[in-house]
Amino acid sequence: MENDLNNWDGFLGSNWLSVDDVKSETDPFVCIKMELDTENVRPMLVLEKENVEYKISLNVTNANFVKDQGVKSPKDLIGKKVFFRKTLAFSPSAKKYQH
């Protein structure tokens, strides 16, 4: 969806992918477009699931993982199914692992 000044679409909130958007490890998202996250100078995937678009910017670790899977360039992800795995991270303030 392109931003224009005829409506508020694209200006209110965001559709950045969050952990709550991933229901299971077998829950596919389809990469429909690649953009450049100009703020962080990273490749950004525009994903779609159930007619909703989500964005995720690839950090160096994730970009290397994708490249190591045989993807020749960021644009080669367009049309591919993408799956996410929830991981545990240690929270020092809570003193426990959490999603």
C-alpha positions, -999 to 999 in steps of 0.1 A, spaced: 0 0 0 15 34 -10 10 64 12 -9 93 -3 -26 123 11 -61 112 2 -65 91 34 -47 83 67 -36 48 56 1 44 63 3 73 87 -13 60 118 5 32 137 25 6 120 24 -30 109 58 -40 122 58 -77 128 55 -85 165 59 -118 185 21 -118 189 16 -120 152 34 -154 150 9 -180 161 31 -211 155 63 -222 138 42 -235 109 24 -202 104 35 -190 70 40 -154 59 46 -146 23 72 -120 13 54 -97 -12 79 -69 -14 114 -58 -4 122 -23 7 152 -5 22 148 4 59 165 38 54 166 46 91 187 15 98 201 9 63 188 -27 63 167 -48 39 131 -48 50 106 -75 42 70 -67 35 51 -98 45 15 -108 40 -7 -131 60 -45 -133 57 -45 -101 37 -26 -81 64 8 -66 56 36 -68 82 71 -53 80 104 -67 94 138 -52 91 166 -78 89 195 -72 113 229 -86 104 223 -119 121 190 -125 103 204 -113 70 233 -138 73 209 -166 82 188 -159 51 219 -157 29 232 -190 44 199 -206 33 209 -201 -3 190 -168 -10 212 -150 -35 199 -114 -29 172 -98 -7 149 -94 -37 150 -132 -42 128 -135 -11 98 -120 -30 71 -147 -33 87 -170 -8 71 -183 24 88 -172 56 84 -189 89 94 -176 123 104 -194 155 97 -178 189 128 -178 210 134 -173 247 154 -144 259 166 -138 294 151 -108 311 175 -95 338 148 -74 355 124 -104 357 153 -128 363 137 -154 340 134 -165 304 105 -152 284 92 -149 248 
